[in-house]
Amino acid sequence: MTARTLAVVSAGLSQPSSTRLLADQLATATRDELVGGGDPVELRPIDLREHAHDIVNHLLTGFPSEPLRQVLAQVTGADGLIAVTPIFNASYSGLFKSFFDLVDAETLGNRPVLIGATGGTARHSLALEHAVRPMFTYLRATVLPTAVFAAPEDWSGGTAEGALRARIGRAGRELADEILRRPAASGPADPFALTTNFEQLLRGGDPGPS
């Protein structure tokens, strides 16, 4: 049985990071749902702070380093994606946006994506709907209905943390259901693969009469 792959992108800047903690809990909830349904799962955690310099260099030169190329392939070749950003100035972080600026707009088409965010106040939760969701909609991904935001009080125990765990569980079930509805991913497309033969190239790419 082919393992389902789940890319887990977190853009936290601190260490330890509440953004990474939220991403890990969303990944665990999704994995548990998939495993419970009988599907093996391969988690691919991606901490963007480890690739920050390579991301900037790629934006400046147009060429990814080998480690960054592998990370981009893991994201575009996964069955599902979890993407979590800290919220700064009522929007996603610059590191988060810069990374997804490097993802080809065609490669996430119809891919199920679970979005999450962390911030210093619950008022920042609106950024998930007015900033993060539209970005993935532009990339033609299937963004799940439940987005998960965590403020500092959500980690402090009691009712707030219980509500956060309930949202995490619901989001994990939604992502698992969307992944299972689709055939297993075949991996990222080869950007160097020929889509026409040389005879077609000589005719200017026109495949001619069929």
C-alpha positions, -999 to 999 in steps of 0.1 A, spaced: 0 0 0 14 34 -10 18 58 20 0 91 18 23 121 21 16 152 42 38 183 39 37 204 71 50 239 65 55 262 95 69 297 93 77 304 130 108 325 137 114 317 173 127 285 189 107 270 204 78 282 183 41 281 190 36 281 152 56 249 149 37 235 178 3 242 161 16 227 128 27 195 146 -6 191 164 -25 196 131 -3 170 115 -8 145 143 -46 149 142 -46 143 104 -22 114 106 -43 97 133 -74 100 111 -56 86 81 -40 57 100 -73 50 117 -87 45 81 -60 20 73 -37 43 53 1 46 62 12 82 64 46 99 57 49 133 74 72 159 58 78 187 84 93 218 68 105 246 91 109 276 69 133 294 92 159 268 83 156 278 46 152 316 50 185 325 33 179 301 4 144 315 -1 158 351 -4 186 339 -27 161 322 -49 140 353 -51 170 373 -61 186 349 -86 157 328 -98 175 296 -90 169 274 -59 196 257 -39 194 219 -38 179 218 -3 153 243 -13 145 225 -45 139 194 -25 116 213 -1 96 227 -29 93 192 -44 80 178 -11 53 205 -10 41 202 -46 43 164 -45 24 157 -13 -11 144 -10 -20 172 14 -5 203 28 -7 219 63 5 256 62 9 276 94 21 312 97 26 336 126 5 368 121 24 401 119 6 434 112 -27 416 105 -13 393 78 10 363 71 47 367 78 71 378 50 89 345 52 57 325 47 46 347 17 81 346 2 82 308 2 48 304 -14 58 330 -40 83 304 -52 56 277 -57 43 275 -92 6 285 -94 -3 253 -113 14 228 -89 -11 231 -60 -42 229 -81 -70 209 -63 -45 200 -35 -62 199 -1 -47 225 22 -53 231 59 -44 266 70 -35 277 105 -19 307 122 -7 320 156 -7 355 170 -5 376 201 -42 383 202 -74 366 191 -82 397 169 -55 385 145 -76 354 137 -94 373 109 -61 373 89 -67 336 81 -98 346 61 -87 379 45 -50 371 38 -41 334 40 -72 317 25 -72 341 -6 -35 333 -13 -41 296 -15 -73 301 -34 -52 320 -60 -29 290 -61 -60 269 -70 -57 247 -39 -87 233 -22 -87 252 11 -105 234 39 -135 251 56 -119 249 91 -89 272 97 -72 270 131 -59 301 149 -41 299 183 -36 329 206 -14 327 238 -44 320 260 -53 289 239 -22 272 252 -29 280 289 -52 251 297 -89 251 306 -117 259 283 -97 278 258 -72 250 252 -100 225 250 -117 246 223 -84 247 204 -80 210 205 -115 205 193 -108 228 163 -76 209 156 -94 176 156 -121 188 133 -96 203 109 -76 170 109 -107 150 100 -115 174 72 -80 172 57 -79 134 60 -113 131 43 -102 152 14 -69 133 10 -88 99 10 -112 112 -17 -83 115 -41 -59 90 -56 -24 90 -41 -1 117 -54 24 106 -80 49 132 -69 59 166 -83 59 171 -121 92 171 -138 98 207 -149 122 195 -176 99 168 -191 91 173 -228 55 179 -236 60 179 -274 82 159 -297 108 174 -320 84 171 -351 59 193 -332 86 217 -322 96 222 -359 59 231 -366 60 257 -339 45 235 -312 14 228 -333 5 191 -328 -12 191 -362 -43 172 -372 -53 143 -350 
